[in-house]
Amino acid sequence: MATTTDTRERIIVPGPAGFHPPSAAQLGVALPDPGQGLYYGLLEENEDKVIEEMARKMLTSPNATIFPGPLVLWAWNEHAIEKAKAVLEIAAQIPDVMIIPMPDYRPKYPKIDPEEVINPNHPNLTIWGNKIEACIFIGVHCHYANLTLKMIRAGTNCLTMAICAEQGHEDAMLTIRDSDTIKLRKTAQVFKRVREEMGIKLPENGENVRFTGTQTRVHGGKTHTNPLTFAPVAVGVAGAAAFGHSAEQMKREG
């Protein structure tokens, strides 16, 4: 299914790109300036075009997944809480989307549950384990996001997207920068518009987020949920418990 009419030759595309592919910087990809985005390694002057492509890919790719990181999982201040709410608003526009958290960055060896969390030290296991072909990273510290994006491009066919609070991520296929709460809410509205233009409907009960197997077991066999029912409050974590990671576990790991 064609999702774009852009015919420019792309630089950063889904892999597998090999054991040690060149970084995007080696391929000549530069970070976008404010107001710009990156569109498969190409500078795009209109970041809305990048957001629209993100929406199309998340709405049409198998097992599309949002990977929220510590910057939106932990309620360390009111700004983080508001950003977490906005991330859930984006999720609410994608039928059957999964949400798999990245609560911290330490390796999880020797036991790994790819349905519970994604970890930057072995992200390919989560991609492979859940057959994810499109994903968005959001709220992940830049150096760990860059590591994770390179590993995914090297070993999987997943199309990666990054919504960054700072300068963007050149190793993501699609990225936007300076993403505060206002821009995240704008992104949710663009996703809504693209979804409606494509004629894709949400479930009437609002339960559009699909639990992984681990999350289903945590929630007593329930397979889907309405993400907006988990809007965070300032109690130490910003909503990660909704996705199979208990508040107590988050505090132990922190």
Contacts in CASP RR format, 6 or more apart in sequence:
PFRMAT RR
TARGET T0000
AUTHOR 0000-0000-0000
METHOD contacts of the structure
MODEL  1
MATTTDTRERIIVPGPAGFHPPSAAQLGVALPDPGQGLYYGLLEENEDKV
IEEMARKMLTSPNATIFPGPLVLWAWNEHAIEKAKAVLEIAAQIPDVMII
PMPDYRPKYPKIDPEEVINPNHPNLTIWGNKIEACIFIGVHCHYANLTLK
MIRAGTNCLTMAICAEQGHEDAMLTIRDSDTIKLRKTAQVFKRVREEMGI
KLPENGENVRFTGTQTRVHGGKTHTNPLTFAPVAVGVAGAAAFGHSAEQM
KREG
1 60 0 8 1.000
3 53 0 8 1.000
3 56 0 8 1.000
3 57 0 8 1.000
3 60 0 8 1.000
4 53 0 8 1.000
4 56 0 8 1.000
6 39 0 8 1.000
8 40 0 8 1.000
8 42 0 8 1.000
10 39 0 8 1.000
10 40 0 8 1.000
10 41 0 8 1.000
10 42 0 8 1.000
11 24 0 8 1.000
11 27 0 8 1.000
11 28 0 8 1.000
11 29 0 8 1.000
11 40 0 8 1.000
11 41 0 8 1.000
11 42 0 8 1.000
12 24 0 8 1.000
12 27 0 8 1.000
12 29 0 8 1.000
12 38 0 8 1.000
12 40 0 8 1.000
12 41 0 8 1.000
12 153 0 8 1.000
12 170 0 8 1.000
12 171 0 8 1.000
12 172 0 8 1.000
12 173 0 8 1.000
13 40 0 8 1.000
13 173 0 8 1.000
14 133 0 8 1.000
14 153 0 8 1.000
14 156 0 8 1.000
14 157 0 8 1.000
14 158 0 8 1.000
14 159 0 8 1.000
14 160 0 8 1.000
14 173 0 8 1.000
15 153 0 8 1.000
15 154 0 8 1.000
15 155 0 8 1.000
15 156 0 8 1.000
15 157 0 8 1.000
15 158 0 8 1.000
16 154 0 8 1.000
16 155 0 8 1.000
16 156 0 8 1.000
16 157 0 8 1.000
17 153 0 8 1.000
17 154 0 8 1.000
17 155 0 8 1.000
18 154 0 8 1.000
18 155 0 8 1.000
19 154 0 8 1.000
20 154 0 8 1.000
21 150 0 8 1.000
21 153 0 8 1.000
21 154 0 8 1.000
23 150 0 8 1.000
23 170 0 8 1.000
23 171 0 8 1.000
24 41 0 8 1.000
24 170 0 8 1.000
24 171 0 8 1.000
25 170 0 8 1.000
27 41 0 8 1.000
29 38 0 8 1.000
29 41 0 8 1.000
29 170 0 8 1.000
30 43 0 8 1.000
30 170 0 8 1.000
31 38 0 8 1.000
31 167 0 8 1.000
31 168 0 8 1.000
31 170 0 8 1.000
31 177 0 8 1.000
32 38 0 8 1.000
32 43 0 8 1.000
32 44 0 8 1.000
32 47 0 8 1.000
32 167 0 8 1.000
32 168 0 8 1.000
32 175 0 8 1.000
32 176 0 8 1.000
32 177 0 8 1.000
34 177 0 8 1.000
34 178 0 8 1.000
35 45 0 8 1.000
35 47 0 8 1.000
35 177 0 8 1.000
35 178 0 8 1.000
36 43 0 8 1.000
36 44 0 8 1.000
36 45 0 8 1.000
36 47 0 8 1.000
36 177 0 8 1.000
37 43 0 8 1.000
37 44 0 8 1.000
37 47 0 8 1.000
37 50 0 8 1.000
37 168 0 8 1.000
37 175 0 8 1.000
37 176 0 8 1.000
37 177 0 8 1.000
38 44 0 8 1.000
38 50 0 8 1.000
38 168 0 8 1.000
38 169 0 8 1.000
38 170 0 8 1.000
38 172 0 8 1.000
38 174 0 8 1.000
38 175 0 8 1.000
39 49 0 8 1.000
39 50 0 8 1.000
39 53 0 8 1.000
39 174 0 8 1.000
40 173 0 8 1.000
40 174 0 8 1.000
41 170 0 8 1.000
41 173 0 8 1.000
44 50 0 8 1.000
47 176 0 8 1.000
47 177 0 8 1.000
48 190 0 8 1.000
50 174 0 8 1.000
50 175 0 8 1.000
50 176 0 8 1.000
51 176 0 8 1.000
51 186 0 8 1.000
51 187 0 8 1.000
51 190 0 8 1.000
51 191 0 8 1.000
52 190 0 8 1.000
52 194 0 8 1.000
53 174 0 8 1.000
54 136 0 8 1.000
54 161 0 8 1.000
54 174 0 8 1.000
54 187 0 8 1.000
54 191 0 8 1.000
55 93 0 8 1.000
55 190 0 8 1.000
55 191 0 8 1.000
55 194 0 8 1.000
55 195 0 8 1.000
56 194 0 8 1.000
56 198 0 8 1.000
57 64 0 8 1.000
57 134 0 8 1.000
57 159 0 8 1.000
57 161 0 8 1.000
57 174 0 8 1.000
58 64 0 8 1.000
58 94 0 8 1.000
58 97 0 8 1.000
58 134 0 8 1.000
58 136 0 8 1.000
58 161 0 8 1.000
58 191 0 8 1.000
59 94 0 8 1.000
59 95 0 8 1.000
59 191 0 8 1.000
59 194 0 8 1.000
59 195 0 8 1.000
59 198 0 8 1.000
59 200 0 8 1.000
60 198 0 8 1.000
61 133 0 8 1.000
61 134 0 8 1.000
61 159 0 8 1.000
62 131 0 8 1.000
62 132 0 8 1.000
62 133 0 8 1.000
62 134 0 8 1.000
63 98 0 8 1.000
63 130 0 8 1.000
63 131 0 8 1.000
63 132 0 8 1.000
63 133 0 8 1.000
63 134 0 8 1.000
64 94 0 8 1.000
64 96 0 8 1.000
64 97 0 8 1.000
64 98 0 8 1.000
64 132 0 8 1.000
64 133 0 8 1.000
64 134 0 8 1.000
64 135 0 8 1.000
65 97 0 8 1.000
65 98 0 8 1.000
65 99 0 8 1.000
65 100 0 8 1.000
65 130 0 8 1.000
65 132 0 8 1.000
65 134 0 8 1.000
65 135 0 8 1.000
65 136 0 8 1.000
66 87 0 8 1.000
66 90 0 8 1.000
66 91 0 8 1.000
66 94 0 8 1.000
66 97 0 8 1.000
66 98 0 8 1.000
66 99 0 8 1.000
66 100 0 8 1.000
66 135 0 8 1.000
66 136 0 8 1.000
66 138 0 8 1.000
67 99 0 8 1.000
67 100 0 8 1.000
67 101 0 8 1.000
67 102 0 8 1.000
67 118 0 8 1.000
67 135 0 8 1.000
67 136 0 8 1.000
67 137 0 8 1.000
67 138 0 8 1.000
67 140 0 8 1.000
68 84 0 8 1.000
68 87 0 8 1.000
68 99 0 8 1.000
68 101 0 8 1.000
68 102 0 8 1.000
68 138 0 8 1.000
68 139 0 8 1.000
68 240 0 8 1.000
69 101 0 8 1.000
69 102 0 8 1.000
69 103 0 8 1.000
69 137 0 8 1.000
69 138 0 8 1.000
69 139 0 8 1.000
69 140 0 8 1.000
70 102 0 8 1.000
70 103 0 8 1.000
70 104 0 8 1.000
70 105 0 8 1.000
70 139 0 8 1.000
70 140 0 8 1.000
70 141 0 8 1.000
71 80 0 8 1.000
71 83 0 8 1.000
71 139 0 8 1.000
71 140 0 8 1.000
71 141 0 8 1.000
71 165 0 8 1.000
72 80 0 8 1.000
72 83 0 8 1.000
72 84 0 8 1.000
72 87 0 8 1.000
72 138 0 8 1.000
72 139 0 8 1.000
72 238 0 8 1.000
73 84 0 8 1.000
73 101 0 8 1.000
73 102 0 8 1.000
73 103 0 8 1.000
73 139 0 8 1.000
73 237 0 8 1.000
73 238 0 8 1.000
73 239 0 8 1.000
73 240 0 8 1.000
73 250 0 8 1.000
74 80 0 8 1.000
74 236 0 8 1.000
74 237 0 8 1.000
74 238 0 8 1.000
74 240 0 8 1.000
74 250 0 8 1.000
75 81 0 8 1.000
75 84 0 8 1.000
75 232 0 8 1.000
75 233 0 8 1.000
75 234 0 8 1.000
75 235 0 8 1.000
75 236 0 8 1.000
75 237 0 8 1.000
75 238 0 8 1.000
75 239 0 8 1.000
76 236 0 8 1.000
78 234 0 8 1.000
79 180 0 8 1.000
79 181 0 8 1.000
80 238 0 8 1.000
81 232 0 8 1.000
81 233 0 8 1.000
81 234 0 8 1.000
81 238 0 8 1.000
82 181 0 8 1.000
83 139 0 8 1.000
83 180 0 8 1.000
83 181 0 8 1.000
83 184 0 8 1.000
84 231 0 8 1.000
84 232 0 8 1.000
84 238 0 8 1.000
84 239 0 8 1.000
85 231 0 8 1.000
85 232 0 8 1.000
86 181 0 8 1.000
86 184 0 8 1.000
86 185 0 8 1.000
86 187 0 8 1.000
86 188 0 8 1.000
87 138 0 8 1.000
87 184 0 8 1.000
88 227 0 8 1.000
88 228 0 8 1.000
88 230 0 8 1.000
88 231 0 8 1.000
89 184 0 8 1.000
89 185 0 8 1.000
89 188 0 8 1.000
89 228 0 8 1.000
90 136 0 8 1.000
90 184 0 8 1.000
90 187 0 8 1.000
90 188 0 8 1.000
90 191 0 8 1.000
91 97 0 8 1.000
91 99 0 8 1.000
91 208 0 8 1.000
91 209 0 8 1.000
91 227 0 8 1.000
92 188 0 8 1.000
92 202 0 8 1.000
92 206 0 8 1.000
92 208 0 8 1.000
92 209 0 8 1.000
92 226 0 8 1.000
92 227 0 8 1.000
92 228 0 8 1.000
93 188 0 8 1.000
93 191 0 8 1.000
93 192 0 8 1.000
93 195 0 8 1.000
93 202 0 8 1.000
94 191 0 8 1.000
94 195 0 8 1.000
94 208 0 8 1.000
95 200 0 8 1.000
95 201 0 8 1.000
95 202 0 8 1.000
95 203 0 8 1.000
95 208 0 8 1.000
96 208 0 8 1.000
96 210 0 8 1.000
96 224 0 8 1.000
97 208 0 8 1.000
97 209 0 8 1.000
97 210 0 8 1.000
98 130 0 8 1.000
98 132 0 8 1.000
98 209 0 8 1.000
98 210 0 8 1.000
98 211 0 8 1.000
98 212 0 8 1.000
99 209 0 8 1.000
99 227 0 8 1.000
99 242 0 8 1.000
99 243 0 8 1.000
100 115 0 8 1.000
100 116 0 8 1.000
100 117 0 8 1.000
100 118 0 8 1.000
100 126 0 8 1.000
100 130 0 8 1.000
100 212 0 8 1.000
100 243 0 8 1.000
101 117 0 8 1.000
101 118 0 8 1.000
101 240 0 8 1.000
101 243 0 8 1.000
101 244 0 8 1.000
101 245 0 8 1.000
102 117 0 8 1.000
102 118 0 8 1.000
102 119 0 8 1.000
102 120 0 8 1.000
102 137 0 8 1.000
102 140 0 8 1.000
103 117 0 8 1.000
103 240 0 8 1.000
103 245 0 8 1.000
103 250 0 8 1.000
103 253 0 8 1.000
104 253 0 8 1.000
104 254 0 8 1.000
105 119 0 8 1.000
105 120 0 8 1.000
105 121 0 8 1.000
105 141 0 8 1.000
105 144 0 8 1.000
106 119 0 8 1.000
106 121 0 8 1.000
106 253 0 8 1.000
107 119 0 8 1.000
107 121 0 8 1.000
107 122 0 8 1.000
108 117 0 8 1.000
108 119 0 8 1.000
108 121 0 8 1.000
108 122 0 8 1.000
109 121 0 8 1.000
109 122 0 8 1.000
112 119 0 8 1.000
112 122 0 8 1.000
112 125 0 8 1.000
113 214 0 8 1.000
114 125 0 8 1.000
114 126 0 8 1.000
114 128 0 8 1.000
114 129 0 8 1.000
114 130 0 8 1.000
115 129 0 8 1.000
115 130 0 8 1.000
115 212 0 8 1.000
115 213 0 8 1.000
115 214 0 8 1.000
115 215 0 8 1.000
116 212 0 8 1.000
116 214 0 8 1.000
116 215 0 8 1.000
116 244 0 8 1.000
116 245 0 8 1.000
117 126 0 8 1.000
117 245 0 8 1.000
118 126 0 8 1.000
118 148 0 8 1.000
119 126 0 8 1.000
120 140 0 8 1.000
120 144 0 8 1.000
120 145 0 8 1.000
120 147 0 8 1.000
120 148 0 8 1.000
120 151 0 8 1.000
122 151 0 8 1.000
123 148 0 8 1.000
123 151 0 8 1.000
123 152 0 8 1.000
124 151 0 8 1.000
124 152 0 8 1.000
124 154 0 8 1.000
124 155 0 8 1.000
124 156 0 8 1.000
126 132 0 8 1.000
127 135 0 8 1.000
127 152 0 8 1.000
127 156 0 8 1.000
127 158 0 8 1.000
128 156 0 8 1.000
130 212 0 8 1.000
132 156 0 8 1.000
132 158 0 8 1.000
133 157 0 8 1.000
133 158 0 8 1.000
133 159 0 8 1.000
134 158 0 8 1.000
134 159 0 8 1.000
134 161 0 8 1.000
135 152 0 8 1.000
135 158 0 8 1.000
135 159 0 8 1.000
135 160 0 8 1.000
135 161 0 8 1.000
136 161 0 8 1.000
136 162 0 8 1.000
136 163 0 8 1.000
137 145 0 8 1.000
137 148 0 8 1.000
137 149 0 8 1.000
137 160 0 8 1.000
137 161 0 8 1.000
137 162 0 8 1.000
137 163 0 8 1.000
137 169 0 8 1.000
137 172 0 8 1.000
138 162 0 8 1.000
138 163 0 8 1.000
138 179 0 8 1.000
138 184 0 8 1.000
139 163 0 8 1.000
139 165 0 8 1.000
140 148 0 8 1.000
140 162 0 8 1.000
142 164 0 8 1.000
142 166 0 8 1.000
142 167 0 8 1.000
142 168 0 8 1.000
142 169 0 8 1.000
145 162 0 8 1.000
145 164 0 8 1.000
145 169 0 8 1.000
145 172 0 8 1.000
146 169 0 8 1.000
146 171 0 8 1.000
149 160 0 8 1.000
149 162 0 8 1.000
149 169 0 8 1.000
149 171 0 8 1.000
149 172 0 8 1.000
150 171 0 8 1.000
152 158 0 8 1.000
152 160 0 8 1.000
153 160 0 8 1.000
153 171 0 8 1.000
159 173 0 8 1.000
159 174 0 8 1.000
160 171 0 8 1.000
160 172 0 8 1.000
160 173 0 8 1.000
160 174 0 8 1.000
161 172 0 8 1.000
161 173 0 8 1.000
161 174 0 8 1.000
161 175 0 8 1.000
162 168 0 8 1.000
162 169 0 8 1.000
162 172 0 8 1.000
162 174 0 8 1.000
162 175 0 8 1.000
162 176 0 8 1.000
163 175 0 8 1.000
163 176 0 8 1.000
163 179 0 8 1.000
163 184 0 8 1.000
163 187 0 8 1.000
164 175 0 8 1.000
164 176 0 8 1.000
164 177 0 8 1.000
164 178 0 8 1.000
164 179 0 8 1.000
165 177 0 8 1.000
165 178 0 8 1.000
165 179 0 8 1.000
165 180 0 8 1.000
166 177 0 8 1.000
166 178 0 8 1.000
167 177 0 8 1.000
168 175 0 8 1.000
168 176 0 8 1.000
168 177 0 8 1.000
169 175 0 8 1.000
176 183 0 8 1.000
176 187 0 8 1.000
179 187 0 8 1.000
195 202 0 8 1.000
202 208 0 8 1.000
203 224 0 8 1.000
205 226 0 8 1.000
206 226 0 8 1.000
207 224 0 8 1.000
207 225 0 8 1.000
207 226 0 8 1.000
208 224 0 8 1.000
208 226 0 8 1.000
208 227 0 8 1.000
209 224 0 8 1.000
209 225 0 8 1.000
209 226 0 8 1.000
209 227 0 8 1.000
210 223 0 8 1.000
210 224 0 8 1.000
211 219 0 8 1.000
211 222 0 8 1.000
211 223 0 8 1.000
211 224 0 8 1.000
211 225 0 8 1.000
211 243 0 8 1.000
214 244 0 8 1.000
215 243 0 8 1.000
215 244 0 8 1.000
216 222 0 8 1.000
216 223 0 8 1.000
218 244 0 8 1.000
218 246 0 8 1.000
219 225 0 8 1.000
219 244 0 8 1.000
225 242 0 8 1.000
227 242 0 8 1.000
230 239 0 8 1.000
230 241 0 8 1.000
230 242 0 8 1.000
232 238 0 8 1.000
232 239 0 8 1.000
235 247 0 8 1.000
236 247 0 8 1.000
236 250 0 8 1.000
236 251 0 8 1.000
237 247 0 8 1.000
237 250 0 8 1.000
237 251 0 8 1.000
240 247 0 8 1.000
240 250 0 8 1.000
241 247 0 8 1.000
241 250 0 8 1.000
END
